[in-house]
């Protein structure tokens, strides 16, 4: 079972925006896609580069370095050169708090 950590208020992350947070030794980028929240590790699996600098089109997150593309909902690779999925984190809203699951 994962513990959830409050990272922001829901109002701090409006639709279409992203938020980068540090959780333990990991950087995580959280997206608001039409009112739904998704979190992935802020590191491209093809080559170390922050995915938070990428472009988001719907659920498709493209790394700006080499064009690898990932689905923010489940981390699956949508386009090479990456072949390894990006790690995802569960996100929930408790009252007005935006929370992500801390991996153990």
C-alpha distance (Angstrom), angle and dihedral (degrees) to the residues before:
residue distance angle dihedral
X1 . . .
X2 3.78 . .
X3 3.75 127.4 .
X4 3.77 115.3 -132.3
X5 3.78 122.1 -133.4
X6 3.80 124.6 -157.2
X7 3.79 109.6 -124.7
X8 3.81 103.3 168.9
X9 3.76 146.1 -25.6
X10 3.80 115.4 -81.9
X11 3.81 89.9 -117.8
X12 3.83 89.2 59.0
X13 3.82 90.3 68.0
X14 3.83 110.9 49.3
X15 3.82 122.1 -172.7
X16 3.79 113.0 -69.5
X17 3.79 93.6 23.2
X18 3.80 133.8 107.2
X19 3.77 135.7 -150.2
X20 3.80 127.7 -157.7
X21 3.80 116.8 -149.0
X22 3.77 135.5 174.9
X23 3.78 115.9 -129.9
X24 3.77 113.5 -177.7
X25 3.79 104.9 -51.0
X26 3.80 95.1 -21.1
X27 3.78 133.1 89.9
X28 3.79 112.9 -143.2
X29 3.79 129.9 -171.3
X30 3.80 117.5 -149.6
X31 3.81 121.0 -159.9
X32 3.78 131.9 -162.8
X33 3.81 106.8 -147.4
X34 3.80 108.4 -176.9
X35 3.80 92.6 -36.3
X36 3.82 95.9 -43.1
X37 3.80 118.9 108.6
X38 3.81 126.1 -139.3
X39 3.80 130.2 177.0
X40 3.80 129.7 -160.8
X41 3.77 134.3 171.0
X42 3.79 108.2 -88.4
X43 3.78 94.3 -124.4
X44 3.80 129.8 89.9
X45 3.81 111.8 -126.5
X46 3.80 91.9 -143.9
X47 3.77 96.2 60.1
X48 3.78 128.7 -12.9
X49 3.77 104.9 -87.3
X50 3.83 130.5 130.3
X51 3.79 111.9 -97.5
X52 3.80 88.5 -158.7
X53 3.81 87.0 77.9
X54 3.80 90.9 56.4
X55 3.77 130.3 97.8
X56 3.79 122.9 -100.7
X57 3.81 120.1 -149.2
X58 3.77 109.5 177.6
X59 3.81 102.7 -50.8
X60 3.81 94.9 -23.7
X61 3.80 115.1 104.3
X62 3.80 114.5 -165.5
X63 3.79 120.9 -160.7
X64 3.79 108.1 -132.4
X65 3.80 94.1 -145.9
X66 3.82 100.9 67.7
X67 3.81 105.8 -10.5
X68 3.81 100.6 -103.2
X69 3.78 108.8 159.4
X70 3.82 130.5 -151.5
X71 3.81 136.3 -175.5
X72 3.82 107.3 -120.0
X73 3.82 90.8 -152.3
X74 3.81 96.5 64.7
X75 3.82 106.5 -0.7
X76 3.81 94.3 -115.3
X77 3.77 118.9 154.4
X78 3.80 112.1 -107.3
X79 3.81 97.7 177.7
X80 3.80 136.4 11.4
X81 2.96 155.0 -97.5
X82 3.84 80.3 79.4
X83 3.80 117.4 69.2
X84 3.82 100.3 171.0
X85 3.82 117.7 77.9
X86 3.79 119.3 -119.0
X87 3.82 117.1 -112.9
X88 3.79 115.5 -101.3
X89 3.78 131.3 -156.2
X90 3.78 128.6 -149.8
X91 3.80 113.3 -111.5
X92 3.78 127.7 -160.9
X93 3.79 139.4 171.9
X94 3.80 117.3 -131.3
X95 3.80 111.9 -175.4
X96 3.82 99.2 -45.5
X97 3.81 95.2 -29.9
X98 3.79 121.8 110.9
X99 3.80 108.9 -144.6
X100 3.78 135.9 -176.5
X101 3.78 129.0 -162.0
X102 3.76 116.1 -105.2
X103 3.81 110.2 -137.2
X104 3.78 117.0 -130.9
